[in-house]
Amino acid sequence: MVGGSNPSGPAKIKPAIGWKDMNKLTRFLGSIGTFLRETRAELRKVVWPTWAQVRVLTAVVLFTMIGLGAILWGTDALVAFGLSAVLGR
């Protein structure tokens, strides 16, 4: 008997999700909880930089990027000038 009722017996209710699916869902949700707990524990171990360190390191990154940009721009300009001289354009 697949559902419904019959005068000779009670209706059988089929669960929307089987037990195997419930176990998979429970394990999945449990693994998410475990991941979040472990992530929080690892973040507590991190030695965060001070604001002074953040400012200094940000300045180092900015000046490095500006310097590398200038080097690339200069190299590009020299190559373009050299090619235009060689090709006569």
N, C-alpha and C positions, 0 to 999 in steps of 0.2 A: 504494500500500500504506500503510495507516494504522497501524502498530504490529503487534505479534505477530511471529511468524516464519513463514517459508515455506521449504520445501525448495529453492525456486529462488532464494532471496536471503536476506540477513541481515535481522534485525529492525531497523526504523528506530525510533530513540528520539526522541520528541518532547520538547523541553524544557518544563518546567513553566511557565517564563516566557520569552516571546519576547525577541529582542534589542532590539526597540523598548522593551519594558517595562523591560529591564535598564538601557538608556540613561537612561530617565526616572528610574528609581530611583537610579542613580549620580549624575545631575545634582541630584536632590532632596537626597540625602545630602551632596553636595558643597556645595550652597547652604546647608545647615544649618551645616556646618563653617565656611564663609566668614562667615556671620552671627555665629557665636560668636566667631571671631577678631576681627572688626571691633568687636563689642560690648566685648570685653576691652580692645582698643586704646583705645576711646573712654573706658572707665571709668578707664584709667590717666591720662587727661588731666584728669579731674575734680579740682578743688581742694576737698577735703573740709573741712568746718568743724571747728574745735577743739571740745573738750568744753565749754569756757567759752561759746563761741558757741551751742552746742546748748542749754545750760541757759538762757541769756538768751532765746533765740528761743522756746523752749518756754514760758517764763514769759509772754512777750509774747502768745503764742497763747492760753494759758489765761486770762489776765486779759481779753483782748479778747472771748473767748467768754463769760466770766462777765458782762462789761459789757453785751454785746449781749443776752444772755439776760435781764438785769435790765431793760433798756430795753423789750424785747418784752413781758415780764411786766407792767411798769407800763402800757404802752400798752393791752394787753389788759384789764387791770383797769379803767382809765379808760373805755374804750369800753363794757365790760360795765356799769359803774356808770351811765354816761350813757344807755345804751339802756334799762336797767331803770327809770331815772327818767322817761324819755320815754314808755315803754310802760306805766308804772304797775304793774310786777310786783314 
